[in-house]
Amino acid sequence: MAKSDEWEKGDAVRRGLMGAATVERMAQGVYDDPIMEAFGDYAREAVFAKLWARPGLDAKTRTLICVISDTATHAWPELAIHLRMARRAGWSEQELSEALLHLSGYIGLPSVREGLIVARAVFAEAWAPSAAGFAANQGCHAPRRYKNGASVPRRPSPLVVAFRPQPEPTAIAALPAPLPPDPARAAAFETLRAVVNAVGEMPPAVVERLQVVERIFTGPAEPAEDAKVGRQRAPRRGSAA
């Protein structure tokens, strides 16, 4: 079915705000059924084409408005999405954090606290989330806590998972040379891998760094200690042998 001119206009605005790669991931993971596709079509025409493209405010200002409204209405998954849009539009982490803190005098500290937890995780996801911020990084508003004190992240919103930005590929050629193989080192890395698998889904940036660690940890054999001791330095020219 052919799309309307308003749809095309809204789609262009949306791609500019989110990035083409993110839009494609969302099309495959969130808007891949008739119900959500109809919602996405309406959002393009009614929100992105008619609101975001209006004169009077630039896109950067509008992203900040969304961050404020998400925090005020406790829309935590949407806050993560709009924080990424705001960063893409040019707002710094310090500016966004200060904007959220400013809200504490008007909507209350509890809401601002939750918003700052989401923001902290969004800002950190380019390298690695902390254990405390893992749930917020996944697009959840807080971990689920049990009587024994353990916490388990809630299932992430598929919208946020699809929106999560992908890291730039690492220049593998610039990495240090692999270390010699060592059974103890290999066992340590397998333990690390098991811990990661137990945590669950990790951001691509973390997975990539673990692959780098694996490459460094699994190199050729290190000479035995007795072989090191047995090596002798060649005599200098002109010196007595």
N, C-alpha and C positions, 0 to 999 in steps of 0.2 A: 504494500500500500504506500503510495507516495506521501511524503511528509509535507506539511504546510510551510509557508514562508516563516511563520512565527516559530515553528519547530526548528527550522534551520538557523534562525537568528539566535534562539535560546541555546541551541547546541553549540554554536560558536562561542557564546559567552561562557558557557559551562566548561568547555575545553580550555578556554583561556584561564579560568580560575583554578581548575583542578589539574590540568595537564592531560595531554592526549592519552598517555599510557594508563593513567588512573581511570579515565573514562572507559577505556576498552576493558580493563579488568572488572569494573563495576558492571558493564554490559554482560559479561560472561558469568559473574558470580552473584549478582543481586537482581538485575533486570532481565533474567533469562527465562521468565515465564510470562504468560499473557497478563496476569494481574499486575505484576510489578512493571511490566513494559508499559501498560496503560498509565500507571502512576508516573513513570519517568517521562512519558510523552507530555502529560499534563504539566509536570513541573517545568519542563523546558519552555512551554508556551506561556504559562501563567506566572511563573516566578522568574526564570532567567531572562526571558525575552521582554516581559512587561515591567519587572521591578529592577533587576540588576542593570538593565540597559537604559533606564531612565536618566535624563540629564539632572544636574543639580548636585549629585554626590559622585565621587569617583569610586572605583571598585575597592580600593584600599580601605576607605572609610566604611563602606558597606560590610566588609569582612569583619571589622571591629564591632559593628552593630550586632552582627550575628553572634560573635563571641559573647557579648554582653547579654543578649537575649537568651542564649542557650544556658548561661550560668544562672540567670534569674528564674528560668523555668525548669531547672534541673535536667536539661536534655543533654546528658553526659556523652553518649556516643556522637551526637551531632556537634557537641563542643569540640571533640577531638578532630572531627572533619573540618570544622570552620577554623580551628587553630592552625591547621596545616595550610588552609587557604590563606589565612592572614599572614603566615610566614612567607608564603609564596608571593603575596602581594607587596611585601616589603616591611612589615612590622617586625621589630626585633623581639627576642625573648624577654628582655628587660621591659620593654614597652607593654607587651601583652600581660606580663606578670603584674606590672603596676596598675594596669587597667582593671584587672581582676581584684587586686587588693583594694582599690578605690571603692569597689562595690560593697565592701564590708560595712561601711557606714549607712548603707541604704537597703540591702537585702539580707544582711546578717552574716556573721562569721562562718556558720556551718556550711552554707552554700558556697562561700568563697573558698573555704578549705577544700571542699570536694573539687571545685574548679581548678584550684592550684595543683592538686594531685594529678588530675588529668593533664594539665599543662606540663607538669614536670616530666611525665612519661612521654608525652608527644615530643618535647624538646630533646629528650635523651634517646629516642628510638633510632637516631642516625648512627649511634655507636652500639649501645647495649642498654637494656632496661635494668634497673636495680630490682632486687627481689621484692621490695615493698611496692615498687611502681609497676610490676608486671601486669597486674589486672587492668590498671588504667591504660597501659600501653596497648593492650588488646582491645581497647574500646569499651571496657566495663567501668562502672562507676566505683566499685570497691570490691575487695575480695570477700568471699563468704567465709565467716569465721565459725568455728565449732567450739564446744565446751572445753575440749582439751587444749585450746589455744592455737590449733593448726588453722591455716588459712588456705583456701583453694580458689584460684581465679574463676570467676564466672565465665560462662561461654561468651566469646566475643561477638559483637554485632557483625553479621556478614557484610554490612555496608562499610563498617570501619576497616574490616580485614581487607576488603577489596580496595579501599582508598589508601591503605598504608603504602607510603612511597618505597620504591626499590632503590637500593644503594648503587652508586657507581661501581663498576667492576674494578677490583684491585689489580694493580700491575704486578702480576706474579713474577715477572722477570726481575723485579727490584727487591724481591724478598731475600733474606739471608740464606746461605747454603744450608741444606739439611744437616741436622746433627747425626752422628753415627748411631746405629741402632743399639738399644739397651733394653733388656727384658723388663727392668723395673720402670723405665720410662714408658714403654709400651703399655704396661699394666696400669700406670697412672692415667694415661690417656683414655684407656678403655673405661676406667672408673668415671672420668669426666664425661665421656660419651653417655654412660648409663644415667648420670645425673641429669644431663640435658634431656634425654629421652623421657625421664620421669617427670620433668617440669612440663613438658608438652611442646606445643608449637613455639618456635623461636623466630624472631624477626630475621629476614634474610641477611642483614648485616652481621648478626651474631653467628649464623650458620657459616657464613663466608670466613669469618675469623677463626672458627673452629677448624675449618678445612685447612687454613694456613698453618695452624698449630699442629695439625695432624701431619702435614707435609714435613714440617721442621722436625717433629718428633720421630719420624719413621725413616731414617736415612741409613746408610751403609754402616757396617760394624766398626765399633771403636776398638783399637788395638788393645789387647790384653795388657794388664798392668805389668806383668813380668816382661812383656815384649818392650814396653816403654823403658823399663829399667835397663834392659840389655842393649838399647841403642847407644852408640858412641858417636860423639861429635868428630868429624874429620879433622885432622891436624891442620893448623894454618900453614901456609906456604912459608918455608924457611925455618920452621920450628922443628925441634927434635921429635921424632915419632915416639 
